[in-house]
Amino acid sequence: MSDNNKNPFKEMEDSLREVPPHMKKKVMSDIANAKLVMDMATLFTYNYTSAIEGMFKTKS
């Protein structure tokens, strides 16, 4: 009956440890690089539709 009173989530919480600083720095750097790539892709692909429309429009 005492096994039923154990809370497995409390045991999980007790096992948490602080991440080493060098690992935190690497993860944050990887995230920053991924965000930069996404922003660059958005920058270069954002106006494709208007550019294509502009090429096919004829002046009257």
mmCIF file as Biopython writes it, N, C-alpha, C and O atoms, coordinates in Angstrom:
data_model
#
loop_
_atom_site.group_PDB
_atom_site.id
_atom_site.type_symbol
_atom_site.label_atom_id
_atom_site.label_alt_id
_atom_site.label_comp_id
_atom_site.label_asym_id
_atom_site.label_entity_id
_atom_site.label_seq_id
_atom_site.pdbx_PDB_ins_code
_atom_site.Cartn_x
_atom_site.Cartn_y
_atom_site.Cartn_z
_atom_site.occupancy
_atom_site.B_iso_or_equiv
_atom_site.auth_seq_id
_atom_site.auth_asym_id
_atom_site.pdbx_PDB_model_num
ATOM 1   N N  . MET A ? 1  ? 0.815  -1.192 0.000   1.0 0.0 1  A 1 
ATOM 2   C CA . MET A ? 1  ? 0.000  0.000  0.000   1.0 0.0 1  A 1 
ATOM 3   C C  . MET A ? 1  ? 0.864  1.263  0.000   1.0 0.0 1  A 1 
ATOM 4   O O  . MET A ? 1  ? 0.443  2.303  -0.506  1.0 0.0 1  A 1 
ATOM 5   N N  . SER A ? 2  ? 2.054  1.176  0.557   1.0 0.0 2  A 1 
ATOM 6   C CA . SER A ? 2  ? 2.917  2.352  0.606   1.0 0.0 2  A 1 
ATOM 7   C C  . SER A ? 2  ? 3.419  2.732  -0.795  1.0 0.0 2  A 1 
ATOM 8   O O  . SER A ? 2  ? 3.771  3.888  -1.029  1.0 0.0 2  A 1 
ATOM 9   N N  . ASP A ? 3  ? 3.456  1.773  -1.723  1.0 0.0 3  A 1 
ATOM 10  C CA . ASP A ? 3  ? 3.875  2.075  -3.088  1.0 0.0 3  A 1 
ATOM 11  C C  . ASP A ? 3  ? 2.869  2.977  -3.790  1.0 0.0 3  A 1 
ATOM 12  O O  . ASP A ? 3  ? 3.251  3.757  -4.662  1.0 0.0 3  A 1 
ATOM 13  N N  . ASN A ? 4  ? 1.607  2.889  -3.432  1.0 0.0 4  A 1 
ATOM 14  C CA . ASN A ? 4  ? 0.582  3.713  -4.052  1.0 0.0 4  A 1 
ATOM 15  C C  . ASN A ? 4  ? 0.710  5.180  -3.649  1.0 0.0 4  A 1 
ATOM 16  O O  . ASN A ? 4  ? 0.242  6.058  -4.373  1.0 0.0 4  A 1 
ATOM 17  N N  . ASN A ? 5  ? 1.330  5.454  -2.516  1.0 0.0 5  A 1 
ATOM 18  C CA . ASN A ? 5  ? 1.464  6.826  -2.041  1.0 0.0 5  A 1 
ATOM 19  C C  . ASN A ? 5  ? 2.659  7.549  -2.663  1.0 0.0 5  A 1 
ATOM 20  O O  . ASN A ? 5  ? 2.794  8.761  -2.498  1.0 0.0 5  A 1 
ATOM 21  N N  . LYS A ? 6  ? 3.511  6.840  -3.359  1.0 0.0 6  A 1 
ATOM 22  C CA . LYS A ? 6  ? 4.665  7.468  -4.000  1.0 0.0 6  A 1 
ATOM 23  C C  . LYS A ? 6  ? 4.205  8.284  -5.204  1.0 0.0 6  A 1 
ATOM 24  O O  . LYS A ? 6  ? 3.386  7.835  -6.006  1.0 0.0 6  A 1 
ATOM 25  N N  . ASN A ? 7  ? 4.734  9.456  -5.306  1.0 0.0 7  A 1 
ATOM 26  C CA . ASN A ? 7  ? 4.418  10.315 -6.442  1.0 0.0 7  A 1 
ATOM 27  C C  . ASN A ? 7  ? 5.602  10.255 -7.421  1.0 0.0 7  A 1 
ATOM 28  O O  . ASN A ? 7  ? 6.683  10.752 -7.105  1.0 0.0 7  A 1 
ATOM 29  N N  . PRO A ? 8  ? 5.412  9.655  -8.597  1.0 0.0 8  A 1 
ATOM 30  C CA . PRO A ? 8  ? 6.529  9.526  -9.543  1.0 0.0 8  A 1 
ATOM 31  C C  . PRO A ? 8  ? 7.020  10.879 -10.056 1.0 0.0 8  A 1 
ATOM 32  O O  . PRO A ? 8  ? 8.188  11.007 -10.423 1.0 0.0 8  A 1 
ATOM 33  N N  . PHE A ? 9  ? 6.157  11.879 -10.086 1.0 0.0 9  A 1 
ATOM 34  C CA . PHE A ? 9  ? 6.567  13.193 -10.563 1.0 0.0 9  A 1 
ATOM 35  C C  . PHE A ? 9  ? 7.514  13.874 -9.579  1.0 0.0 9  A 1 
ATOM 36  O O  . PHE A ? 9  ? 8.397  14.626 -9.992  1.0 0.0 9  A 1 
ATOM 37  N N  . LYS A ? 10 ? 7.341  13.623 -8.303  1.0 0.0 10 A 1 
ATOM 38  C CA . LYS A ? 10 ? 8.272  14.156 -7.299  1.0 0.0 10 A 1 
ATOM 39  C C  . LYS A ? 10 ? 9.648  13.531 -7.495  1.0 0.0 10 A 1 
ATOM 40  O O  . LYS A ? 10 ? 10.664 14.214 -7.366  1.0 0.0 10 A 1 
ATOM 41  N N  . GLU A ? 11 ? 9.687  12.237 -7.806  1.0 0.0 11 A 1 
ATOM 42  C CA . GLU A ? 11 ? 10.957 11.568 -8.043  1.0 0.0 11 A 1 
ATOM 43  C C  . GLU A ? 11 ? 11.646 12.135 -9.278  1.0 0.0 11 A 1 
ATOM 44  O O  . GLU A ? 11 ? 12.867 12.287 -9.287  1.0 0.0 11 A 1 
ATOM 45  N N  . MET A ? 12 ? 10.883 12.447 -10.317 1.0 0.0 12 A 1 
ATOM 46  C CA . MET A ? 12 ? 11.456 13.047 -11.513 1.0 0.0 12 A 1 
ATOM 47  C C  . MET A ? 12 ? 12.016 14.426 -11.205 1.0 0.0 12 A 1 
ATOM 48  O O  . MET A ? 12 ? 13.086 14.785 -11.697 1.0 0.0 12 A 1 
ATOM 49  N N  . GLU A ? 13 ? 11.317 15.187 -10.410 1.0 0.0 13 A 1 
ATOM 50  C CA . GLU A ? 13 ? 11.760 16.528 -10.054 1.0 0.0 13 A 1 
ATOM 51  C C  . GLU A ? 13 ? 13.064 16.490 -9.266  1.0 0.0 13 A 1 
ATOM 52  O O  . GLU A ? 13 ? 13.928 17.349 -9.443  1.0 0.0 13 A 1 
ATOM 53  N N  . ASP A ? 14 ? 13.202 15.503 -8.407  1.0 0.0 14 A 1 
ATOM 54  C CA . ASP A ? 14 ? 14.411 15.373 -7.595  1.0 0.0 14 A 1 
ATOM 55  C C  . ASP A ? 14 ? 15.635 15.027 -8.441  1.0 0.0 14 A 1 
ATOM 56  O O  . ASP A ? 14 ? 16.765 15.327 -8.056  1.0 0.0 14 A 1 
ATOM 57  N N  . SER A ? 15 ? 15.412 14.401 -9.580  1.0 0.0 15 A 1 
ATOM 58  C CA . SER A ? 15 ? 16.540 13.978 -10.406 1.0 0.0 15 A 1 
ATOM 59  C C  . SER A ? 15 ? 17.035 15.087 -11.340 1.0 0.0 15 A 1 
ATOM 60  O O  . SER A ? 15 ? 18.027 14.887 -12.041 1.0 0.0 15 A 1 
ATOM 61  N N  . LEU A ? 16 ? 16.375 16.243 -11.369 1.0 0.0 16 A 1 
ATOM 62  C CA . LEU A ? 16 ? 16.804 17.340 -12.238 1.0 0.0 16 A 1 
ATOM 63  C C  . LEU A ? 16 ? 18.098 17.943 -11.728 1.0 0.0 16 A 1 
ATOM 64  O O  . LEU A ? 16 ? 18.289 18.135 -10.528 1.0 0.0 16 A 1 
ATOM 65  N N  . ARG A ? 17 ? 18.983 18.238 -12.672 1.0 0.0 17 A 1 
ATOM 66  C CA . ARG A ? 17 ? 20.257 18.866 -12.340 1.0 0.0 17 A 1 
ATOM 67  C C  . ARG A ? 17 ? 20.480 20.039 -13.277 1.0 0.0 17 A 1 
ATOM 68  O O  . ARG A ? 17 ? 19.880 20.116 -14.349 1.0 0.0 17 A 1 
ATOM 69  N N  . GLU A ? 18 ? 21.334 20.936 -12.870 1.0 0.0 18 A 1 
ATOM 70  C CA . GLU A ? 18 ? 21.669 22.100 -13.694 1.0 0.0 18 A 1 
ATOM 71  C C  . GLU A ? 18 ? 22.515 21.653 -14.887 1.0 0.0 18 A 1 
ATOM 72  O O  . GLU A ? 18 ? 23.384 20.790 -14.766 1.0 0.0 18 A 1 
ATOM 73  N N  . VAL A ? 19 ? 22.241 22.259 -16.032 1.0 0.0 19 A 1 
ATOM 74  C CA . VAL A ? 19 ? 22.993 21.952 -17.249 1.0 0.0 19 A 1 
ATOM 75  C C  . VAL A ? 19 ? 24.347 22.666 -17.176 1.0 0.0 19 A 1 
ATOM 76  O O  . VAL A ? 19 ? 24.418 23.804 -16.713 1.0 0.0 19 A 1 
ATOM 77  N N  . PRO A ? 20 ? 25.406 22.018 -17.623 1.0 0.0 20 A 1 
ATOM 78  C CA . PRO A ? 20 ? 26.717 22.682 -17.617 1.0 0.0 20 A 1 
ATOM 79  C C  . PRO A ? 20 ? 26.706 23.945 -18.483 1.0 0.0 20 A 1 
ATOM 80  O O  . PRO A ? 20 ? 26.049 23.979 -19.524 1.0 0.0 20 A 1 
ATOM 81  N N  . PRO A ? 21 ? 27.427 24.975 -18.058 1.0 0.0 21 A 1 
ATOM 82  C CA . PRO A ? 21 ? 27.409 26.257 -18.794 1.0 0.0 21 A 1 
ATOM 83  C C  . PRO A ? 21 ? 27.847 26.130 -20.252 1.0 0.0 21 A 1 
ATOM 84  O O  . PRO A ? 21 ? 27.285 26.798 -21.120 1.0 0.0 21 A 1 
ATOM 85  N N  . HIS A ? 22 ? 28.845 25.281 -20.539 1.0 0.0 22 A 1 
ATOM 86  C CA . HIS A ? 22 ? 29.290 25.159 -21.927 1.0 0.0 22 A 1 
ATOM 87  C C  . HIS A ? 22 ? 28.200 24.535 -22.806 1.0 0.0 22 A 1 
ATOM 88  O O  . HIS A ? 22 ? 28.100 24.858 -23.989 1.0 0.0 22 A 1 
ATOM 89  N N  . MET A ? 23 ? 27.389 23.647 -22.236 1.0 0.0 23 A 1 
ATOM 90  C CA . MET A ? 23 ? 26.305 23.033 -22.994 1.0 0.0 23 A 1 
ATOM 91  C C  . MET A ? 23 ? 25.198 24.051 -23.258 1.0 0.0 23 A 1 
ATOM 92  O O  . MET A ? 23 ? 24.625 24.088 -24.347 1.0 0.0 23 A 1 
ATOM 93  N N  . LYS A ? 24 ? 24.900 24.878 -22.253 1.0 0.0 24 A 1 
ATOM 94  C CA . LYS A ? 24 ? 23.904 25.936 -22.434 1.0 0.0 24 A 1 
ATOM 95  C C  . LYS A ? 24 ? 24.329 26.892 -23.537 1.0 0.0 24 A 1 
ATOM 96  O O  . LYS A ? 24 ? 23.528 27.282 -24.386 1.0 0.0 24 A 1 
ATOM 97  N N  . LYS A ? 25 ? 25.616 27.264 -23.509 1.0 0.0 25 A 1 
ATOM 98  C CA . LYS A ? 25 ? 26.134 28.204 -24.506 1.0 0.0 25 A 1 
ATOM 99  C C  . LYS A ? 25 ? 26.027 27.612 -25.908 1.0 0.0 25 A 1 
ATOM 100 O O  . LYS A ? 25 ? 25.658 28.313 -26.851 1.0 0.0 25 A 1 
ATOM 101 N N  . LYS A ? 26 ? 26.348 26.330 -26.051 1.0 0.0 26 A 1 
ATOM 102 C CA . LYS A ? 26 ? 26.279 25.671 -27.362 1.0 0.0 26 A 1 
ATOM 103 C C  . LYS A ? 26 ? 24.843 25.599 -27.869 1.0 0.0 26 A 1 
ATOM 104 O O  . LYS A ? 26 ? 24.585 25.861 -29.044 1.0 0.0 26 A 1 
ATOM 105 N N  . VAL A ? 27 ? 23.917 25.250 -26.997 1.0 0.0 27 A 1 
ATOM 106 C CA . VAL A ? 27 ? 22.515 25.157 -27.404 1.0 0.0 27 A 1 
ATOM 107 C C  . VAL A ? 27 ? 21.985 26.528 -27.819 1.0 0.0 27 A 1 
ATOM 108 O O  . VAL A ? 27 ? 21.302 26.648 -28.836 1.0 0.0 27 A 1 
ATOM 109 N N  . MET A ? 28 ? 22.296 27.555 -27.039 1.0 0.0 28 A 1 
ATOM 110 C CA . MET A ? 28 ? 21.825 28.899 -27.376 1.0 0.0 28 A 1 
ATOM 111 C C  . MET A ? 28 ? 22.449 29.382 -28.685 1.0 0.0 28 A 1 
ATOM 112 O O  . MET A ? 28 ? 21.793 30.075 -29.463 1.0 0.0 28 A 1 
ATOM 113 N N  . SER A ? 29 ? 23.695 29.027 -28.932 1.0 0.0 29 A 1 
ATOM 114 C CA . SER A ? 29 ? 24.345 29.387 -30.186 1.0 0.0 29 A 1 
ATOM 115 C C  . SER A ? 29 ? 23.678 28.674 -31.363 1.0 0.0 29 A 1 
ATOM 116 O O  . SER A ? 29 ? 23.444 29.284 -32.406 1.0 0.0 29 A 1 
ATOM 117 N N  . ASP A ? 30 ? 23.375 27.397 -31.199 1.0 0.0 30 A 1 
ATOM 118 C CA . ASP A ? 30 ? 22.698 26.644 -32.262 1.0 0.0 30 A 1 
ATOM 119 C C  . ASP A ? 30 ? 21.324 27.230 -32.560 1.0 0.0 30 A 1 
ATOM 120 O O  . ASP A ? 30 ? 20.920 27.317 -33.719 1.0 0.0 30 A 1 
ATOM 121 N N  . ILE A ? 31 ? 20.609 27.629 -31.519 1.0 0.0 31 A 1 
ATOM 122 C CA . ILE A ? 31 ? 19.291 28.233 -31.711 1.0 0.0 31 A 1 
ATOM 123 C C  . ILE A ? 31 ? 19.416 29.566 -32.442 1.0 0.0 31 A 1 
ATOM 124 O O  . ILE A ? 31 ? 18.623 29.866 -33.333 1.0 0.0 31 A 1 
ATOM 125 N N  . ALA A ? 32 ? 20.406 30.358 -32.067 1.0 0.0 32 A 1 
ATOM 126 C CA . ALA A ? 32 ? 20.619 31.647 -32.732 1.0 0.0 32 A 1 
ATOM 127 C C  . ALA A ? 32 ? 20.958 31.446 -34.204 1.0 0.0 32 A 1 
ATOM 128 O O  . ALA A ? 32 ? 20.482 32.194 -35.058 1.0 0.0 32 A 1 
ATOM 129 N N  . ASN A ? 33 ? 21.779 30.440 -34.506 1.0 0.0 33 A 1 
ATOM 130 C CA . ASN A ? 33 ? 22.121 30.159 -35.904 1.0 0.0 33 A 1 
ATOM 131 C C  . ASN A ? 33 ? 20.897 29.707 -36.695 1.0 0.0 33 A 1 
ATOM 132 O O  . ASN A ? 33 ? 20.708 30.122 -37.839 1.0 0.0 33 A 1 
ATOM 133 N N  . ALA A ? 34 ? 20.075 28.867 -36.099 1.0 0.0 34 A 1 
ATOM 134 C CA . ALA A ? 34 ? 18.865 28.409 -36.778 1.0 0.0 34 A 1 
ATOM 135 C C  . ALA A ? 34 ? 17.923 29.571 -37.041 1.0 0.0 34 A 1 
ATOM 136 O O  . ALA A ? 34 ? 17.317 29.651 -38.110 1.0 0.0 34 A 1 
ATOM 137 N N  . LYS A ? 35 ? 17.793 30.480 -36.069 1.0 0.0 35 A 1 
ATOM 138 C CA . LYS A ? 35 ? 16.928 31.648 -36.241 1.0 0.0 35 A 1 
ATOM 139 C C  . LYS A ? 35 ? 17.461 32.554 -37.345 1.0 0.0 35 A 1 
ATOM 140 O O  . LYS A ? 35 ? 16.684 33.099 -38.128 1.0 0.0 35 A 1 
ATOM 141 N N  . LEU A ? 36 ? 18.783 32.718 -37.412 1.0 0.0 36 A 1 
ATOM 142 C CA . LEU A ? 36 ? 19.386 33.523 -38.465 1.0 0.0 36 A 1 
ATOM 143 C C  . LEU A ? 36 ? 19.094 32.928 -39.837 1.0 0.0 36 A 1 
ATOM 144 O O  . LEU A ? 36 ? 18.746 33.659 -40.764 1.0 0.0 36 A 1 
ATOM 145 N N  . VAL A ? 37 ? 19.230 31.613 -39.977 1.0 0.0 37 A 1 
ATOM 146 C CA . VAL A ? 37 ? 18.957 30.959 -41.258 1.0 0.0 37 A 1 
ATOM 147 C C  . VAL A ? 37 ? 17.486 31.140 -41.639 1.0 0.0 37 A 1 
ATOM 148 O O  . VAL A ? 37 ? 17.173 31.404 -42.799 1.0 0.0 37 A 1 
ATOM 149 N N  . MET A ? 38 ? 16.590 30.999 -40.667 1.0 0.0 38 A 1 
ATOM 150 C CA . MET A ? 38 ? 15.158 31.179 -40.951 1.0 0.0 38 A 1 
ATOM 151 C C  . MET A ? 38 ? 14.863 32.609 -41.371 1.0 0.0 38 A 1 
ATOM 152 O O  . MET A ? 38 ? 14.084 32.832 -42.297 1.0 0.0 38 A 1 
ATOM 153 N N  . ASP A ? 39 ? 15.477 33.585 -40.702 1.0 0.0 39 A 1 
ATOM 154 C CA . ASP A ? 39 ? 15.264 34.988 -41.066 1.0 0.0 39 A 1 
ATOM 155 C C  . ASP A ? 39 ? 15.818 35.297 -42.449 1.0 0.0 39 A 1 
ATOM 156 O O  . ASP A ? 39 ? 15.204 36.039 -43.215 1.0 0.0 39 A 1 
ATOM 157 N N  . MET A ? 40 ? 16.969 34.733 -42.767 1.0 0.0 40 A 1 
ATOM 158 C CA . MET A ? 40 ? 17.548 34.951 -44.093 1.0 0.0 40 A 1 
ATOM 159 C C  . MET A ? 40 ? 16.670 34.321 -45.176 1.0 0.0 40 A 1 
ATOM 160 O O  . MET A ? 40 ? 16.465 34.917 -46.233 1.0 0.0 40 A 1 
ATOM 161 N N  . ALA A ? 41 ? 16.158 33.130 -44.918 1.0 0.0 41 A 1 
ATOM 162 C CA . ALA A ? 41 ? 15.281 32.478 -45.888 1.0 0.0 41 A 1 
ATOM 163 C C  . ALA A ? 41 ? 14.022 33.298 -46.101 1.0 0.0 41 A 1 
ATOM 164 O O  . ALA A ? 41 ? 13.557 33.441 -47.232 1.0 0.0 41 A 1 
ATOM 165 N N  . THR A ? 42 ? 13.468 33.834 -45.028 1.0 0.0 42 A 1 
ATOM 166 C CA . THR A ? 42 ? 12.278 34.678 -45.143 1.0 0.0 42 A 1 
ATOM 167 C C  . THR A ? 42 ? 12.598 35.936 -45.935 1.0 0.0 42 A 1 
ATOM 168 O O  . THR A ? 42 ? 11.797 36.376 -46.760 1.0 0.0 42 A 1 
ATOM 169 N N  . LEU A ? 43 ? 13.759 36.512 -45.687 1.0 0.0 43 A 1 
ATOM 170 C CA . LEU A ? 43 ? 14.153 37.730 -46.387 1.0 0.0 43 A 1 
ATOM 171 C C  . LEU A ? 43 ? 14.227 37.517 -47.890 1.0 0.0 43 A 1 
ATOM 172 O O  . LEU A ? 43 ? 13.782 38.366 -48.663 1.0 0.0 43 A 1 
ATOM 173 N N  . PHE A ? 44 ? 14.786 36.387 -48.307 1.0 0.0 44 A 1 
ATOM 174 C CA . PHE A ? 44 ? 14.970 36.144 -49.734 1.0 0.0 44 A 1 
ATOM 175 C C  . PHE A ? 44 ? 13.744 35.552 -50.414 1.0 0.0 44 A 1 
ATOM 176 O O  . PHE A ? 44 ? 13.646 35.622 -51.640 1.0 0.0 44 A 1 
ATOM 177 N N  . THR A ? 45 ? 12.824 34.984 -49.686 1.0 0.0 45 A 1 
ATOM 178 C CA . THR A ? 45 ? 11.661 34.364 -50.317 1.0 0.0 45 A 1 
ATOM 179 C C  . THR A ? 45 ? 10.378 35.134 -50.086 1.0 0.0 45 A 1 
ATOM 180 O O  . THR A ? 45 ? 9.331  34.733 -50.595 1.0 0.0 45 A 1 
ATOM 181 N N  . TYR A ? 46 ? 10.419 36.205 -49.350 1.0 0.0 46 A 1 
ATOM 182 C CA . TYR A ? 46 ? 9.197  36.920 -48.962 1.0 0.0 46 A 1 
ATOM 183 C C  . TYR A ? 46 ? 8.482  37.542 -50.156 1.0 0.0 46 A 1 
ATOM 184 O O  . TYR A ? 46 ? 7.255  37.477 -50.232 1.0 0.0 46 A 1 
ATOM 185 N N  . ASN A ? 47 ? 9.209  38.135 -51.077 1.0 0.0 47 A 1 
ATOM 186 C CA . ASN A ? 47 ? 8.571  38.885 -52.157 1.0 0.0 47 A 1 
ATOM 187 C C  . ASN A ? 47 ? 8.600  38.167 -53.500 1.0 0.0 47 A 1 
ATOM 188 O O  . ASN A ? 47 ? 8.538  38.822 -54.540 1.0 0.0 47 A 1 
ATOM 189 N N  . TYR A ? 48 ? 8.691  36.851 -53.506 1.0 0.0 48 A 1 
ATOM 190 C CA . TYR A ? 48 ? 8.690  36.127 -54.775 1.0 0.0 48 A 1 
ATOM 191 C C  . TYR A ? 48 ? 7.412  36.354 -55.564 1.0 0.0 48 A 1 
ATOM 192 O O  . TYR A ? 48 ? 7.457  36.549 -56.778 1.0 0.0 48 A 1 
ATOM 193 N N  . THR A ? 49 ? 6.288  36.331 -54.892 1.0 0.0 49 A 1 
ATOM 194 C CA . THR A ? 49 ? 5.027  36.480 -55.630 1.0 0.0 49 A 1 
ATOM 195 C C  . THR A ? 49 ? 4.924  37.852 -56.282 1.0 0.0 49 A 1 
ATOM 196 O O  . THR A ? 49 ? 4.504  37.953 -57.434 1.0 0.0 49 A 1 
ATOM 197 N N  . SER A ? 50 ? 5.293  38.894 -55.579 1.0 0.0 50 A 1 
ATOM 198 C CA . SER A ? 50 ? 5.200  40.225 -56.181 1.0 0.0 50 A 1 
ATOM 199 C C  . SER A ? 50 ? 6.238  40.394 -57.290 1.0 0.0 50 A 1 
ATOM 200 O O  . SER A ? 50 ? 5.972  41.085 -58.273 1.0 0.0 50 A 1 
ATOM 201 N N  . ALA A ? 51 ? 7.392  39.789 -57.155 1.0 0.0 51 A 1 
ATOM 202 C CA . ALA A ? 51 ? 8.412  39.872 -58.201 1.0 0.0 51 A 1 
ATOM 203 C C  . ALA A ? 51 ? 7.945  39.153 -59.460 1.0 0.0 51 A 1 
ATOM 204 O O  . ALA A ? 51 ? 8.140  39.656 -60.567 1.0 0.0 51 A 1 
ATOM 205 N N  . ILE A ? 52 ? 7.339  37.998 -59.307 1.0 0.0 52 A 1 
ATOM 206 C CA . ILE A ? 52 ? 6.847  37.243 -60.464 1.0 0.0 52 A 1 
ATOM 207 C C  . ILE A ? 52 ? 5.689  37.982 -61.117 1.0 0.0 52 A 1 
ATOM 208 O O  . ILE A ? 52 ? 5.613  38.053 -62.343 1.0 0.0 52 A 1 
ATOM 209 N N  . GLU A ? 53 ? 4.792  38.531 -60.317 1.0 0.0 53 A 1 
ATOM 210 C CA . GLU A ? 53 ? 3.694  39.321 -60.877 1.0 0.0 53 A 1 
ATOM 211 C C  . GLU A ? 53 ? 4.228  40.521 -61.651 1.0 0.0 53 A 1 
ATOM 212 O O  . GLU A ? 53 ? 3.707  40.865 -62.712 1.0 0.0 53 A 1 
ATOM 213 N N  . GLY A ? 54 ? 5.264  41.154 -61.119 1.0 0.0 54 A 1 
ATOM 214 C CA . GLY A ? 54 ? 5.844  42.305 -61.794 1.0 0.0 54 A 1 
ATOM 215 C C  . GLY A ? 54 ? 6.479  41.947 -63.117 1.0 0.0 54 A 1 
ATOM 216 O O  . GLY A ? 54 ? 6.482  42.766 -64.037 1.0 0.0 54 A 1 
ATOM 217 N N  . MET A ? 55 ? 7.016  40.748 -63.238 1.0 0.0 55 A 1 
ATOM 218 C CA . MET A ? 55 ? 7.641  40.340 -64.507 1.0 0.0 55 A 1 
ATOM 219 C C  . MET A ? 55 ? 6.585  40.100 -65.567 1.0 0.0 55 A 1 
ATOM 220 O O  . MET A ? 55 ? 6.840  40.358 -66.744 1.0 0.0 55 A 1 
ATOM 221 N N  . PHE A ? 56 ? 5.399  39.613 -65.193 1.0 0.0 56 A 1 
ATOM 222 C CA . PHE A ? 56 ? 4.382  39.264 -66.176 1.0 0.0 56 A 1 
ATOM 223 C C  . PHE A ? 56 ? 3.412  40.396 -66.481 1.0 0.0 56 A 1 
ATOM 224 O O  . PHE A ? 56 ? 2.623  40.294 -67.421 1.0 0.0 56 A 1 
ATOM 225 N N  . LYS A ? 57 ? 3.458  41.463 -65.711 1.0 0.0 57 A 1 
ATOM 226 C CA . LYS A ? 57 ? 2.550  42.583 -65.991 1.0 0.0 57 A 1 
ATOM 227 C C  . LYS A ? 57 ? 3.063  43.333 -67.220 1.0 0.0 57 A 1 
ATOM 228 O O  . LYS A ? 57 ? 4.265  43.527 -67.403 1.0 0.0 57 A 1 
ATOM 229 N N  . THR A ? 58 ? 2.135  43.735 -68.030 1.0 0.0 58 A 1 
ATOM 230 C CA . THR A ? 58 ? 2.508  44.532 -69.198 1.0 0.0 58 A 1 
ATOM 231 C C  . THR A ? 58 ? 2.020  45.954 -68.988 1.0 0.0 58 A 1 
ATOM 232 O O  . THR A ? 58 ? 0.946  46.189 -68.435 1.0 0.0 58 A 1 
ATOM 233 N N  . LYS A ? 59 ? 2.823  46.880 -69.435 1.0 0.0 59 A 1 
ATOM 234 C CA . LYS A ? 59 ? 2.424  48.276 -69.307 1.0 0.0 59 A 1 
ATOM 235 C C  . LYS A ? 59 ? 1.437  48.606 -70.412 1.0 0.0 59 A 1 
ATOM 236 O O  . LYS A ? 59 ? 1.614  48.215 -71.566 1.0 0.0 59 A 1 
ATOM 237 N N  . SER A ? 60 ? 0.405  49.327 -70.038 1.0 0.0 60 A 1 
ATOM 238 C CA . SER A ? 60 ? -0.587 49.674 -71.069 1.0 0.0 60 A 1 
ATOM 239 C C  . SER A ? 60 ? -0.407 51.086 -71.553 1.0 0.0 60 A 1 
ATOM 240 O O  . SER A ? 60 ? -1.155 51.542 -72.418 1.0 0.0 60 A 1 
#
